[in-house]
Amino acid sequence: MSNTYAHPEVLVSTDWVKENLNNPNLRLVEIDVDTKAYDAGHIPGAIGFNWQTQLQDQVGRDIISQAEFEKLCSDSGISPEHTVICYGDNNNWFAAYGFWVFKVYGHRDVRLMNGGRVKWLNESDKPLTTDKPQWPAVTYRSPGVDASLRALLPEVMAAVSSGKYNLVDVRSPDEFTGKVIAPPGMSETAQRGGHIPGAKNVPWSTAVNPDGTFKSPDELRSIYLEQKGVDPKKDTIAYCRIGERSSHTWFVLKYLLGLNNVKNYDGSWTEYGNLVGAPIEKP
C-alpha cells in the first residue's frame, strides 16, 4: 500500500511556508482560542482569527453564517482565489476547525501547516513578527454551503439507531468513559458523562507525532482502520466536546486517509450530553 496521504495537497510544511512568505497568492491565517499568542508573535503576513469570537455565532450556538464568513474574509483581504494556509495553537485544533469552516463555505484551496504554531516556534530559522498585516479589503462571495461536511443532531440520532455509521469519539479515555465530563481546567458543559452508543474512542492525539505533525499514512491506517476498526465503507461522524478536536480528526479521516463521507459533529458532547432522553453508554 502506498505510504502517501490521500490528499497530500492539503498539507504544507513549515519550510514551504517560509519559502512562500512573499507569495501574493497566499493568505496565512493563525487561528487560536486566545489571540494573546498571535499578539505575542506570529508568522509574517499572517492574519489572526479568534476561534471563539470570529468563527462562531455570538448569539446562537452555531458557526458563523455564510454572510458573516464572507464579511470576515472580505475585511481580511482574503479572496476566493487565494490559497489559505491555516495554522494555530493546540496542535492545530482550531486551525483544523477553521479549515473545516472554509470548506463548509466552499473555499477552493485551503491547507493546514503541518505541525502548527508550536513547530514554527521550535525552529530557529523561522521568523516571527508582532506587526499585523494590512491587506486591502476585497469582496468575497462564497459559492454556497457544503452541508455534507457537517453532522447535525438528527443525523447523529439516526446513526445511533441504525448502527450503520462509524461514530468516532476523539476525546480522552476519561471523557469517553464518563469519569470526567471535560478536560482538566475546562468547564463542564454537559449534564452527563459517557459517550454516544456505538462510538469508538480514538483520541485525537493518537494521530500526531511529538512535534505536532501528522503521523504517516501507514501509521494512521493502522490506528484507525486496523486497531480501532473504523470501517472505510461506512459513513463517519467524528465528535468531541465542542467540535474543535473532532475537526482535527475529521481532517485526518477525510483528507489524509481519504474516507468517503466524513462529517464533523460540532455540537459534540456539549449538545448530546445535555439532551433529555438521549441514550448514553458508559463502561
Backbone torsions as a table, in degrees:
resi	resn	phi	psi	omega
1	MET	NA	136.7	-176.7
2	SER	-66.5	131.1	-179.8
3	ASN	-90.5	56.6	175.2
4	THR	-127.9	151.7	176.9
5	TYR	-68.8	153.7	179.9
6	ALA	-63.0	-36.4	-179.6
7	HIS	-133.4	72.5	-176.5
8	PRO	-63.0	-17.5	-177.2
9	GLU	-68.6	-15.1	-178.1
10	VAL	-88.4	0.1	177.4
11	LEU	-117.0	137.1	171.4
12	VAL	-128.1	150.8	-179.6
13	SER	-86.9	164.8	175.4
14	THR	-63.2	-36.2	178.1
15	ASP	-63.8	-41.4	179.3
16	TRP	-61.9	-42.3	179.3
17	VAL	-62.3	-44.6	179.6
18	LYS	-58.6	-42.1	-178.0
19	GLU	-69.4	-20.5	-175.5
20	ASN	-112.0	19.9	-176.9
21	LEU	-60.4	-28.4	-177.8
22	ASN	-101.5	14.0	179.6
23	ASN	-76.1	115.9	-176.4
24	PRO	-69.9	-12.5	-179.9
25	ASN	-87.1	-0.4	-178.2
26	LEU	-107.6	149.8	166.3
27	ARG	-131.7	118.6	176.0
28	LEU	-87.6	135.3	-179.8
29	VAL	-131.2	115.5	173.9
30	GLU	-90.5	126.1	-177.4
31	ILE	-121.5	115.8	-177.6
32	ASP	-127.5	161.9	172.6
33	VAL	-77.4	-23.8	179.3
34	ASP	-138.4	118.0	-174.3
35	THR	-77.4	3.9	173.7
36	LYS	-59.8	-32.9	178.6
37	ALA	-64.4	-45.6	178.3
38	TYR	-60.9	-43.9	-178.4
39	ASP	-63.8	-29.6	-178.1
40	ALA	-76.3	-19.8	179.8
41	GLY	156.2	133.5	-176.8
42	HIS	-145.8	174.1	178.4
43	ILE	-65.0	134.6	179.3
44	PRO	-54.0	130.9	179.5
45	GLY	88.8	-7.4	-175.9
46	ALA	-76.4	136.5	173.2
47	ILE	-84.8	146.2	178.2
48	GLY	-108.2	123.5	174.2
49	PHE	-112.1	134.7	171.9
50	ASN	-89.5	117.1	-176.3
51	TRP	-56.1	-39.5	-172.7
52	GLN	-78.2	-40.3	-172.3
53	THR	-99.6	-19.0	-176.0
54	GLN	-111.1	-22.7	-179.9
55	LEU	-106.0	-2.9	178.0
56	GLN	-123.7	144.4	174.8
57	ASP	-61.8	137.4	-175.8
58	GLN	-91.7	1.0	177.1
59	VAL	-115.7	-68.1	176.0
60	GLY	-83.9	154.4	177.3
61	ARG	-79.5	102.2	-174.3
62	ASP	-168.4	165.4	168.6
63	ILE	-73.2	163.0	178.1
64	ILE	-60.5	153.7	-178.7
65	SER	-72.6	168.4	177.2
66	GLN	-58.1	-44.2	179.8
67	ALA	-63.5	-40.3	178.9
68	GLU	-67.4	-38.2	177.1
69	PHE	-63.3	-44.1	178.5
70	GLU	-60.5	-41.8	179.6
71	LYS	-66.8	-41.4	179.4
72	LEU	-60.0	-46.3	179.6
73	CYS	-67.5	-43.4	-179.6
74	SER	-58.7	-48.6	-178.1
75	ASP	-66.5	-26.4	-177.7
76	SER	-89.0	-2.3	-179.9
77	GLY	78.2	24.8	178.4
78	ILE	-101.5	121.9	177.3
79	SER	-103.6	163.0	177.7
80	PRO	-60.8	-20.6	-178.3
81	GLU	-85.6	-13.1	-178.9
82	HIS	-73.2	143.8	165.6
83	THR	-82.3	119.8	-177.9
84	VAL	-99.8	124.7	177.7
85	ILE	-108.6	114.0	179.6
86	CYS	-97.6	140.9	172.0
87	TYR	-152.6	163.9	179.5
88	GLY	-176.8	-166.9	-177.4
89	ASP	-83.8	-178.1	177.4
90	ASN	50.6	47.8	178.8
91	ASN	55.0	38.2	176.0
92	ASN	69.8	21.7	175.0
93	TRP	-53.2	-55.0	-172.6
94	PHE	-78.1	-27.0	173.3
95	ALA	-65.9	-40.0	177.6
96	ALA	-65.7	-36.9	176.0
97	TYR	-63.0	-43.3	176.9
98	GLY	-62.9	-42.5	175.8
99	PHE	-55.4	-45.4	-179.3
100	TRP	-61.9	-43.7	179.1
101	VAL	-63.7	-43.6	176.9
102	PHE	-57.1	-41.3	-179.8
103	LYS	-71.9	-37.1	176.5
104	VAL	-57.2	-37.5	-179.3
105	TYR	-96.9	18.2	165.1
106	GLY	80.4	17.9	178.2
107	HIS	-66.6	130.2	-170.4
108	ARG	-69.6	-48.5	-171.7
109	ASP	-124.2	96.4	176.2
110	VAL	-130.1	141.1	-174.4
111	ARG	-138.9	164.5	174.0
112	LEU	-108.0	142.2	170.2
113	MET	-84.2	114.9	-174.7
114	ASN	-62.6	123.2	-179.5
115	GLY	100.0	-20.6	173.7
116	GLY	66.1	-160.9	-175.1
117	ARG	-60.5	-41.3	-175.6
118	VAL	-62.9	-42.0	-179.6
119	LYS	-63.9	-42.0	178.0
120	TRP	-60.1	-44.5	-178.9
121	LEU	-65.4	-31.0	-176.5
122	ASN	-82.6	-2.8	-179.1
123	GLU	-107.1	116.8	-169.2
124	SER	-65.4	-20.1	-177.7
125	ASP	-91.3	4.5	-176.3
126	LYS	-97.0	125.3	-176.1
127	PRO	-76.7	154.4	174.6
128	LEU	-132.4	154.5	176.3
129	THR	-146.7	157.7	171.2
130	THR	-104.4	-1.8	178.5
131	ASP	-71.8	133.0	177.8
132	LYS	-94.2	130.1	-177.4
133	PRO	-68.6	148.4	177.4
134	GLN	-116.0	71.2	179.4
135	TRP	-71.2	138.1	178.9
136	PRO	-63.8	140.4	-179.9
137	ALA	-63.9	148.6	178.9
138	VAL	-131.4	178.9	173.5
139	THR	-107.6	112.1	-178.5
140	TYR	-102.4	130.7	175.1
141	ARG	-125.3	120.9	176.7
142	SER	-75.9	138.0	178.3
143	PRO	-72.5	-9.1	179.8
144	GLY	143.2	179.2	-176.8
145	VAL	-102.2	126.3	176.2
146	ASP	-95.1	87.6	-176.7
147	ALA	-69.2	-12.2	-178.1
148	SER	-70.3	-11.5	-177.3
149	LEU	-93.0	-5.4	-172.7
150	ARG	-125.6	131.9	174.9
151	ALA	-99.2	126.5	173.8
152	LEU	-102.6	168.7	-171.7
153	LEU	-53.3	-45.0	-179.2
154	PRO	-56.7	-38.5	179.1
155	GLU	-70.2	-35.7	177.4
156	VAL	-63.8	-44.1	178.6
157	MET	-64.7	-36.9	176.5
158	ALA	-65.2	-36.7	178.3
159	ALA	-64.9	-38.8	179.0
160	VAL	-64.8	-44.6	-175.3
161	SER	-74.9	-29.9	-176.1
162	SER	-89.6	-29.9	-175.8
163	GLY	68.8	15.4	-175.1
164	LYS	-99.5	9.2	-179.5
165	TYR	-117.1	156.1	160.9
166	ASN	-83.7	120.7	171.0
167	LEU	-105.4	117.2	-175.1
168	VAL	-113.5	111.4	178.4
169	ASP	-92.7	114.6	-171.9
170	VAL	-98.2	8.8	-179.8
171	ARG	-74.9	177.1	177.7
172	SER	-67.9	157.5	176.6
173	PRO	-55.7	-36.5	179.7
174	ASP	-67.9	-34.6	174.7
175	GLU	-69.5	-41.8	-178.2
176	PHE	-61.0	-41.7	-178.3
177	THR	-79.7	-14.9	-177.9
178	GLY	91.0	6.7	176.7
179	LYS	-62.5	-38.3	172.9
180	VAL	-130.8	157.3	179.0
181	ILE	-96.4	-29.4	-178.7
182	ALA	-138.0	156.7	175.0
183	PRO	-60.8	158.6	-179.8
184	PRO	-55.0	133.5	177.8
185	GLY	85.5	-3.9	-179.8
186	MET	-110.5	150.0	-175.3
187	SER	-70.5	146.0	177.1
188	GLU	-81.0	109.8	-174.0
189	THR	-106.6	16.3	175.8
190	ALA	-134.1	153.6	-179.3
191	GLN	-81.6	-23.1	-176.1
192	ARG	-132.4	150.4	174.3
193	GLY	-102.2	168.2	-178.8
194	GLY	125.0	-155.4	-179.8
195	HIS	-146.3	166.9	177.8
196	ILE	-67.6	132.8	-178.5
197	PRO	-54.0	132.6	178.4
198	GLY	88.7	-5.4	-177.4
199	ALA	-73.0	147.1	173.8
200	LYS	-101.8	135.6	-179.8
201	ASN	-91.1	111.4	175.7
202	VAL	-129.5	87.6	-177.1
203	PRO	-51.1	137.6	-176.7
204	TRP	-52.1	-34.1	-173.2
205	SER	-67.5	-17.5	179.2
206	THR	-68.3	-13.1	-177.6
207	ALA	-89.4	-5.9	-173.3
208	VAL	-120.4	153.3	174.3
209	ASN	-82.5	169.0	179.0
210	PRO	-56.2	-28.2	-179.9
211	ASP	-87.3	4.9	177.3
212	GLY	92.0	-9.1	176.9
213	THR	-75.7	160.9	179.8
214	PHE	-75.2	146.8	175.8
215	LYS	-67.9	167.2	-177.0
216	SER	-67.2	159.7	177.3
217	PRO	-55.2	-42.5	179.9
218	ASP	-63.1	-41.4	178.3
219	GLU	-64.6	-42.5	-179.8
220	LEU	-65.5	-42.4	177.0
221	ARG	-61.1	-41.3	179.7
222	SER	-61.9	-43.7	-177.6
223	ILE	-67.1	-55.2	-170.5
224	TYR	-80.5	-45.9	-172.6
225	LEU	-86.4	-42.9	-175.1
226	GLU	-88.6	-53.3	-176.4
227	GLN	-74.2	-43.1	-174.5
228	LYS	-98.1	-9.7	173.2
229	GLY	73.4	28.3	173.3
230	VAL	-70.6	121.7	-174.7
231	ASP	-86.3	113.5	-177.7
232	PRO	-66.3	-11.2	179.1
233	LYS	-86.1	-11.5	-179.0
234	LYS	-100.0	156.5	169.0
235	ASP	-68.2	151.4	-173.3
236	THR	-129.6	138.1	173.5
237	ILE	-124.1	124.0	176.6
238	ALA	-105.0	141.4	177.7
239	TYR	-147.2	161.9	176.1
240	CYS	-140.2	-124.7	178.4
241	ARG	-102.1	-44.8	-178.0
242	ILE	-132.4	3.8	172.0
243	GLY	103.6	-4.6	-177.1
244	GLU	-89.8	-43.4	176.0
245	ARG	-64.7	-35.7	-179.2
246	SER	-70.7	-26.6	175.8
247	SER	-67.9	-31.9	176.2
248	HIS	-63.7	-46.8	178.8
249	THR	-70.6	-36.9	173.7
250	TRP	-54.0	-45.2	178.7
251	PHE	-60.3	-44.4	179.7
252	VAL	-61.0	-48.8	-175.2
253	LEU	-69.6	-41.5	-175.0
254	LYS	-80.2	-47.2	-170.8
255	TYR	-98.9	-32.6	-179.8
256	LEU	-89.2	-39.4	177.6
257	LEU	-96.7	-17.9	174.1
258	GLY	76.8	25.5	176.4
259	LEU	-67.4	146.5	179.0
260	ASN	-82.3	144.8	172.2
261	ASN	51.4	64.7	174.6
262	VAL	-102.5	131.8	-177.8
263	LYS	-124.5	147.7	173.9
264	ASN	-97.4	123.7	175.4
265	TYR	-94.7	90.5	-174.3
266	ASP	-75.7	-16.4	171.2
267	GLY	-62.3	-40.1	172.5
268	SER	47.0	-154.4	-171.5
269	TRP	-69.3	-24.1	177.0
270	THR	-61.3	-34.9	175.7
271	GLU	-83.8	-54.6	-171.3
272	TYR	-64.7	-39.5	-177.2
273	GLY	-72.8	-2.2	177.6
274	ASN	-108.2	-4.1	-174.4
275	LEU	-75.2	131.8	173.9
276	VAL	-70.5	124.8	175.2
277	GLY	84.6	-1.8	179.6
278	ALA	-71.8	134.7	179.1
279	PRO	-69.7	135.3	179.5
280	ILE	-128.8	141.9	174.7
281	GLU	-109.2	143.1	169.3
282	LYS	-135.8	149.7	177.9
283	PRO	-59.7	NA	NA
